[in-house]
Amino acid sequence: MPTEYHIGTRIRSFREERDIDLENLAQTTNLSVEFLEKLENGEIYPSIGPLQKVARALGVRLGTFLDDQYTRDPIIGHIGGAEADQALHTGRMPRPSYVYHSLGKGKSDRNMEPFYIEIFPDPSVERKTSSHQGEEFIMVLKGELLVIYGRESHVLKAGDTIYYNSIVPHFVGAAGDEPVEIMAVAYNP
C-alpha cells in the first residue's frame, strides 16, 4: 500500500522560508487564501496546474514538492514496487482522484516533470479548467480520458496522445466510470 504524504507541509515550509504570507501567495498565484490554507493543512489536494502556480510563486520547480533530495543521471524508474510507495495522492478525501508517481525523482536539475498518473472517476469533482505556464504531453495507457482544452472537449482512449500549451485553460479527468492511467510530461519554463 503506498504511503501517502501531504505536500502542504512542504509548501508551507518553502513559503515560510521565503517570508511570504498566505495573502501575498494568494495574490501571486490567483488562488484564494482559503484554498491555500486547505492545501497547506492537507485538507485538499490540487491538480498539477495550481501546484505549478504555487511552485512558480515560491521560485521552485514543481518537483521540489515531490522529492529533490539529490541529483542522479540517468534516472531509471519502474511503476509499482518502491516507486509506488512514494506516490503523491491528490484529489478529494477519502479516496484520491489522482495518484501521481514522479518518474523524475532524484534528478533535481530537471526541466520536465514526467509522471505516471492514475485518475479515478469522481462525479463530485467540478470540471473547472486551470492554466499555467508551460506545455503538457499526455499518453493514455488505459481507460478513457476527458481533456477540456479551451472550448474544446476531447475523449482520448488507450494509445491516444495530446500535446498542448498549458496557458490555455484546461481540465484532465476520467471520462467515464472507470479509472484512467496516463503518462504525462509537464514542462514549465
C-alpha positions, 0 to 999 in steps of 0.5 A: 500500500503506498504511503501517502504524504501531504505536500502542504507541509512542504509548501508551507515550509518553502513559503515560510522560508521565503517570508511570504504570507498566505495573502501575498501567495494568494495574490501571486498565484490567483488562488484564494487564501482559503484554498491555500490554507486547505492545501497547506493543512492537507485538507485538499489536494490540487491538480498539477496546474495550481501546484505549478502556480504555487511552485512558480510563486515560491521560485521552485520547480514543481518537483521540489514538492515531490522529492529533490533530495539529490541529483542522479543521471540517468534516472531509471524508474519502474511503476509499482514496487518502491516507486509506488510507495512514494506516490503523491495522492491528490484529489478529494478525501477519502479516496484520491482522484489522482495518484501521481508517481514522479518518474523524475525523482532524484534528478533535481536539475530537471526541466520536465516533470514526467509522471505516471498518473492514475485518475479515478472517476469522481462525479463530485469533482467540478470540471473547472479548467486551470492554466499555467505556464508551460506545455503538457504531453499526455499518453493514455495507457488505459481507460478513457480520458476527458481533456477540456482544452479551451472550448474544446472537449476531447475523449482520448482512449488507450494509445491516444496522445495530446500535446498542448500549451498549458496557458490555455485553460484546461481540465484532465479527468476520467471520462467515464466510470472507470479509472484512467492511467496516463503518462504525462510530461509537464514542462514549465519554463 
